[in-house]
């Protein structure tokens, strides 16, 4: 799987192929489609890992994603802090994303 990072996806313009991602430390969660927002994902990640929701909400990172082809996914940061995290922790970020998108 190949990931490309840009700013081509924005809230309010999500089509049915787009989804959202929340990353917290070494774990993440994604939505398939635009129906679940980042707050839903923050709640889900906090419950799944037994982390206080406020901790994930305050310190989690938010992204949009869209498949471009069978092997390429575009990932877009929501805020500047999300972009900074991505570029400052590339290897860790890629591992989390690989786990979210591994083929089953």
Secondary structure, DSSP 8 states (H G I E B T S, - for coil): -EEEE-S---TT---TT-EEEEEETTEEEE-SSTTS-HHHHHHHHHHHHT--HHHHHHH-EEEEEEE-SSSEEEEEESSHHHHHHHHHSHHHHHHHHHHHH---
